[in-house]
């Protein structure tokens, strides 16, 4: 009897794991999604629950109660097919994006977060935590997924602190830490209020919503040059490490 109980328990565990994996990997029909200023409105399909919807859009089932309360749905298991459910922006899953090398010249050093070297090549995809350093007579230009471009001239160093995008909506968050030298940015207009593009230097944070600008940093001062658009600058609270 004890042996049979173990077999049953094992089967139930396997079934639960399979169900969880299916909920996580089950694709979302784009025809059922409407993007709004407050988040995503999803049209419920057959056999869906708040738990499965939470898993799809937030990466975890734990948010099902919050989604239910927001949409005034009390029972996780009884959602009519065709019911529209709002998943707020703050619960949507952020995913990592990349910065693609578009051009470079001379000697450029790229290091991953773990300190390993990355070969500098056109179309190389760099991720959060990577650090780029240009030596004398060198430069590198990169492009983000939304079309934003930034360039490091000679004798500059930058860390890709944050490269994120919120799934299903056009919302990006980018933070570059300028460790020394200069970075010039051509930022694609940000259409969502929660989107951010920031250049963080030892003394200030420069944030924009669609602007061409340069930030130059040394140990004593930070210089912002606005080529087009507007730049908001505030005192930095981030400690950066010298390169």
C-alpha positions in Angstrom: 0.0 0.0 0.0 2.8 2.4 0.8 4.5 1.6 -2.5 1.2 2.4 -4.4 0.9 5.7 -2.5 4.4 6.7 -3.6 3.6 5.8 -7.2 0.4 7.9 -7.1 2.2 10.8 -5.5 4.9 10.7 -8.1 2.3 10.7 -10.9 0.5 13.7 -9.4 3.8 15.6 -9.1 4.7 14.8 -12.7 1.2 16.0 -13.8 1.6 19.2 -11.8 5.0 19.9 -13.3 3.7 19.2 -16.8 0.8 21.6 -16.3 3.0 24.3 -14.9 5.4 23.9 -17.9 2.5 24.1 -20.3 1.1 27.2 -18.7 4.5 28.9 -18.9 5.2 28.0 -22.5 1.6 28.2 -23.9 1.7 30.9 -26.5 -0.6 34.0 -26.3 -2.8 34.7 -29.3 -2.0 38.2 -30.4 -5.5 38.6 -31.7 -6.7 38.4 -28.0 -4.5 41.3 -26.9 -5.3 45.0 -26.8 -2.6 47.4 -25.5 -3.9 50.3 -23.5 -2.2 53.1 -21.5 -2.9 51.1 -18.3 -1.5 47.7 -19.5 -2.8 44.8 -21.6 -6.5 43.9 -22.1 -6.7 40.1 -22.8 -9.8 38.3 -24.1 -10.2 35.0 -22.3 -10.2 31.8 -24.3 -11.7 28.5 -23.5 -10.5 26.6 -20.3 -8.5 29.6 -19.1 -8.2 30.7 -15.5 -6.8 33.7 -13.7 -3.8 31.5 -12.7 -3.0 30.6 -16.3 -3.5 34.2 -17.4 -1.2 35.3 -14.6 1.4 32.8 -15.7 1.3 33.9 -19.3 1.6 37.6 -18.7 3.5 38.0 -15.5 5.7 34.8 -15.5 4.1 33.5 -12.2 0.7 32.4 -11.0 1.0 34.3 -7.7 -0.5 37.5 -9.2 -3.8 35.9 -10.0 -5.5 37.4 -7.0 -4.3 40.9 -7.8 -5.6 40.5 -11.4 -8.9 39.2 -10.1 -9.4 42.0 -7.7 -8.6 44.6 -10.4 -11.1 43.0 -12.7 -13.7 42.2 -10.0 -13.5 38.5 -10.7 -13.9 36.5 -7.5 -13.6 32.9 -8.7 -10.4 31.8 -10.5 -12.1 28.9 -12.2 -15.2 30.5 -13.6 -14.3 33.1 -16.3 -16.6 33.3 -19.3 -15.0 32.9 -22.7 -14.7 36.3 -24.3 -14.4 38.1 -20.9 -11.9 41.0 -21.1 -9.2 41.0 -18.4 -6.8 43.9 -17.7 -3.3 43.0 -16.7 -1.7 46.2 -15.4 1.7 47.3 -16.8 3.4 46.9 -13.4 2.7 43.2 -13.4 3.8 42.5 -17.0 7.1 40.5 -17.3 10.2 42.6 -18.2 12.5 40.8 -20.5 16.2 41.4 -21.3 17.0 43.2 -24.6 20.4 43.7 -26.3 22.6 46.4 -27.7 23.9 45.5 -31.2 27.3 46.7 -32.4 26.7 48.7 -35.6 30.2 50.1 -36.2 33.6 50.5 -34.6 37.1 51.5 -35.3 40.4 50.9 -33.6 40.8 49.0 -30.3 37.6 48.6 -28.3 37.6 46.4 -25.2 34.3 44.7 -24.3 34.0 42.7 -21.1 31.0 40.6 -19.9 29.7 41.0 -16.3 31.8 38.0 -15.2 35.0 39.7 -16.5 35.5 37.6 -19.6 36.4 39.2 -22.9 33.9 39.6 -25.8 35.3 39.9 -29.3 34.4 43.2 -30.9 32.5 42.4 -34.1 29.7 44.0 -36.2 26.3 42.7 -35.1 27.6 41.3 -31.8 24.8 41.4 -29.3 25.7 42.9 -25.9 23.6 42.4 -22.8 23.1 43.9 -19.3 26.2 44.2 -17.3 28.6 44.3 -20.2 31.3 47.1 -20.2 32.8 48.8 -23.2 36.0 50.8 -23.2 37.4 52.7 -26.2 41.1 53.4 -26.3 42.9 56.3 -28.1 41.8 56.8 -31.8 38.9 54.4 -31.5 35.1 54.5 -31.2 32.1 52.2 -31.1 28.4 52.7 -32.1 25.6 50.5 -30.9 21.8 50.3 -31.5 19.1 49.2 -29.1 16.0 47.1 -30.1 13.8 50.3 -30.4 16.3 52.0 -32.8 18.0 54.2 -30.2 21.7 54.6 -31.0 24.6 55.6 -28.8 28.3 56.2 -29.6 31.4 56.1 -27.5 34.3 58.3 -28.8 38.0 57.7 -27.9 39.0 57.2 -24.3 35.6 56.5 -22.9 34.0 53.7 -20.9 30.4 52.7 -20.3 28.5 50.0 -18.5 25.2 48.6 -19.8 23.5 48.6 -16.4 19.9 48.1 -17.6 18.5 46.8 -20.9 14.9 45.9 -20.4 11.6 45.8 -22.3 8.1 45.1 -21.0 6.4 42.3 -22.9 3.4 43.0 -25.1 3.7 46.8 -24.9 6.2 49.3 -26.4 7.9 50.1 -23.1 11.7 50.1 -22.7 14.0 50.9 -19.8 17.7 51.7 -20.5 20.4 52.8 -18.1 24.0 53.4 -19.2 26.7 54.2 -16.6 29.3 56.5 -18.1 32.4 55.7 -16.2 34.7 58.1 -18.1 34.9 60.1 -21.3 31.7 60.8 -23.4 28.7 59.1 -24.8 26.5 60.6 -27.5 22.9 59.3 -27.7 20.2 59.5 -30.4 17.1 58.4 -28.6 14.0 57.1 -30.4 10.9 58.8 -28.9 9.5 56.9 -26.0 5.8 56.5 -26.3 5.0 55.0 -22.8 5.1 57.1 -19.6 7.0 54.4 -17.8 9.7 54.1 -20.5 13.2 55.4 -19.5 16.5 56.2 -21.2 19.1 57.4 -18.7 22.8 58.1 -18.8 24.2 57.9 -15.2 27.5 59.5 -14.4 29.3 60.0 -11.1 27.6 63.3 -10.5 24.3 63.3 -12.4 21.6 61.3 -14.1 20.5 62.6 -17.5 17.1 61.3 -18.6 15.3 61.8 -21.9 12.2 60.8 -23.9 13.5 61.3 -27.5 16.5 63.5 -27.8 20.0 63.8 -29.3 22.5 64.7 -26.6 26.0 64.1 -25.3 27.2 63.5 -21.7 30.8 64.1 -20.8 32.2 63.0 -17.4 35.4 63.4 -15.5 36.3 63.4 -11.9 35.2 67.0 -11.2 32.2 67.8 -13.5 29.6 66.5 -15.9 28.8 68.3 -19.1 25.5 67.8 -20.9 25.2 69.1 -24.5 21.7 69.0 -26.0 21.8 68.7 -29.8 18.1 68.4 -30.2 15.2 68.0 -27.8 15.3 68.3 -24.0 17.3 66.6 -21.3 16.3 66.3 -17.6 19.3 66.3 -15.2 19.3 65.4 -11.6 22.0 64.7 -9.0 23.2 61.1 -9.1 22.9 58.8 -6.2 24.6 55.9 -8.0 28.1 55.0 -7.1 30.2 54.0 -10.1 33.4 52.1 -10.2 36.4 53.6 -12.0 37.4 51.6 -15.1 
